[in-house]
């Protein structure tokens, strides 16, 4: 990876870029604050944005822009992102096997990134044009992934547990109502599909 980047961008500060890549495990699954990353690396914000563009363009990092078409609520406009390779994420976080992963603070981010990649991979494999984003309001309500295409607007909530409780679905249900979405989808580790309400459906990850 570094060899390819160095060949494409010979003027890149390789030491700082390596430090940046080493930070991506802790940033995966989070709303990005470019100013904080810039301070940590002691570089400018434009440089950090360039680093994220390089990581995204070389398929190391998945940039997930914010869904900002919300006339009802104040929304967070910063992008999220995730490392596209779960193995790379676990290596960066020094997680050797599944047992310590389950109790790690980045467990949710690891699961979310894997599910996002699988959903988008399948859409691409089926040749279905789409756009993707994430949604978060100033009050903390969120949808991990929002997909839009000829099939309509579909918010997706990604949960690692097999059980989902009603209060976990409030934000997803609000998004469906506010944006007149076709339906809302929950991807989790359940053993079967479930209809939580008229427009909220649960799909086990192993069914994708």
C-alpha positions in Angstrom: 0.0 0.0 0.0 2.7 2.5 1.0 4.7 1.7 -2.0 1.8 2.4 -4.3 1.0 5.7 -2.6 4.6 6.7 -2.7 4.7 6.0 -6.4 1.5 8.0 -7.1 2.4 10.9 -4.7 6.1 11.2 -4.5 5.9 14.5 -2.6 3.9 12.9 0.3 5.3 13.1 3.8 5.5 9.3 4.2 6.2 9.4 8.0 3.1 11.5 8.8 1.0 9.6 6.4 2.0 6.3 8.1 1.0 7.9 11.4 -2.3 8.9 9.9 -3.0 5.4 8.7 -2.1 4.1 12.2 -4.9 6.3 13.6 -7.6 5.0 11.3 -8.5 2.0 13.6 -9.5 4.4 16.4 -11.4 6.7 13.9 -13.3 3.9 12.2 -17.1 4.2 12.7 -16.9 7.7 14.1 -18.0 11.1 12.9 -14.8 12.8 11.8 -13.4 15.9 13.2 -10.6 17.0 10.8 -9.4 19.7 13.2 -8.7 17.1 16.0 -6.9 14.8 13.6 -4.8 17.7 12.2 -3.8 18.7 15.7 -2.8 15.1 16.6 -0.6 14.9 13.4 0.6 18.5 13.6 -0.5 19.2 10.1 -3.1 21.5 8.5 -6.7 20.6 8.1 -6.4 20.6 4.2 -3.6 18.1 4.6 -5.7 15.8 6.7 -8.5 16.1 4.1 -6.0 15.1 1.5 -4.9 12.1 3.6 -8.5 10.9 3.9 -8.9 11.3 0.1 -5.8 9.2 -0.5 -7.0 6.5 1.9 -10.4 6.5 0.3 -9.1 6.5 -3.2 -6.7 3.6 -2.5 -9.6 1.5 -1.0 -8.2 1.5 2.5 -10.9 3.8 4.0 -14.6 4.2 3.2 -15.8 7.8 3.4 -19.4 8.0 4.3 -20.8 11.5 3.8 -23.5 13.0 5.9 -27.1 13.0 4.8 -28.0 16.7 5.0 -31.3 16.9 3.3 -33.3 17.3 6.5 -35.7 20.2 6.7 -37.1 19.1 10.0 -34.1 18.7 12.4 -30.6 20.1 12.8 -28.2 17.5 11.5 -24.5 16.8 11.9 -22.8 17.6 8.5 -19.4 15.9 9.2 -18.7 12.6 7.3 -18.1 9.3 9.0 -15.7 6.6 7.8 -14.5 3.1 8.3 -11.6 0.9 7.5 -12.8 -1.3 4.7 -10.8 -4.4 5.8 -11.9 -5.8 9.2 -8.6 -7.7 9.4 -6.6 -4.5 9.0 -8.8 -2.8 11.7 -8.2 -5.7 14.2 -4.5 -5.7 13.4 -4.2 -1.9 14.1 -6.1 -2.3 17.3 -4.0 -5.4 18.3 -7.0 -7.6 18.6 -5.7 -11.2 18.1 -8.9 -13.2 18.1 -12.7 -13.0 18.5 -12.8 -13.2 22.3 -11.1 -9.9 23.1 -12.9 -8.3 20.1 -16.3 -8.8 21.8 -15.3 -6.7 24.7 -13.3 -4.1 22.8 -14.6 -0.5 22.6 -14.4 -0.7 18.8 -16.4 -3.9 18.5 -19.4 -1.9 17.2 -17.3 -0.1 14.7 -15.8 -3.3 13.4 -19.3 -4.8 13.0 -20.7 -1.7 11.4 -17.9 -1.4 8.9 -18.2 -5.1 7.8 -22.0 -4.7 7.3 -21.6 -1.5 5.4 -19.1 -3.0 3.1 -21.2 -6.1 2.5 -24.3 -4.1 1.7 -22.5 -1.8 -0.8 -20.6 -4.7 -2.3 -23.9 -6.5 -3.1 -25.5 -3.4 -4.5 -22.5 -2.9 -6.8 -22.6 -6.6 -7.8 -26.2 -6.4 -8.8 -25.5 -3.3 -10.8 -27.8 -1.1 -8.8 -26.8 2.6 -9.0 -27.0 4.1 -5.5 -25.8 6.9 -3.2 -24.9 6.3 0.4 -24.6 8.5 3.5 -25.1 8.5 7.3 -27.6 10.5 9.3 -27.2 12.0 12.7 -29.1 14.8 14.3 -27.9 17.3 16.9 -29.9 15.4 19.5 -28.0 12.2 18.8 -30.6 10.3 16.7 -28.9 8.5 13.9 -29.1 6.0 11.0 -25.8 4.2 10.4 -26.3 4.0 6.7 -28.8 5.7 4.3 -29.0 4.3 0.8 -30.8 6.0 -2.1 -31.4 4.7 -5.6 -34.2 3.7 -8.0 -35.5 1.5 -5.1 -36.2 4.7 -3.0 -34.7 5.9 0.2 -33.8 3.2 2.8 -32.2 4.0 6.2 -30.3 1.1 7.8 -29.5 0.6 11.5 -26.7 -1.9 12.2 -26.8 -3.7 15.5 -24.4 -6.5 16.7 -26.8 -8.1 19.3 -29.5 -10.6 18.2 -32.2 -8.8 20.2 -33.4 -5.3 19.3 -35.6 -3.4 21.7 -38.3 -0.8 20.8 -36.3 2.2 22.1 -33.4 1.1 19.8 -35.6 1.7 16.8 -37.0 5.1 17.6 -34.5 7.1 15.5 -34.9 4.7 12.6 -38.7 5.0 12.8 -38.5 8.8 13.0 -36.3 8.9 9.9 -38.8 6.8 7.9 -41.6 9.1 8.8 -39.8 12.4 8.4 -38.4 11.4 5.0 -41.2 9.3 3.7 -38.8 6.4 3.3 -39.9 3.2 1.7 -38.9 1.2 4.8 -36.3 1.1 7.5 -33.9 -1.9 7.8 -32.2 -3.3 10.9 -29.2 -5.6 10.3 -28.3 -7.7 13.3 -27.4 -11.2 14.5 -30.9 -12.5 14.8 -31.7 -16.0 13.5 -34.6 -15.0 11.3 -36.2 -11.9 9.7 -38.6 -9.9 11.8 -41.2 -7.2 11.1 -40.9 -4.8 13.9 -43.6 -2.5 12.6 -45.3 -1.8 9.3 -42.2 -0.1 7.8 -39.3 -1.5 10.0 -37.9 -4.9 9.1 -35.1 -6.8 10.7 -32.7 -8.9 8.5 -30.0 -11.2 10.0 -26.5 -10.4 8.6 -26.1 -14.0 7.5 -29.1 -13.5 5.2 -27.4 -10.7 3.2 
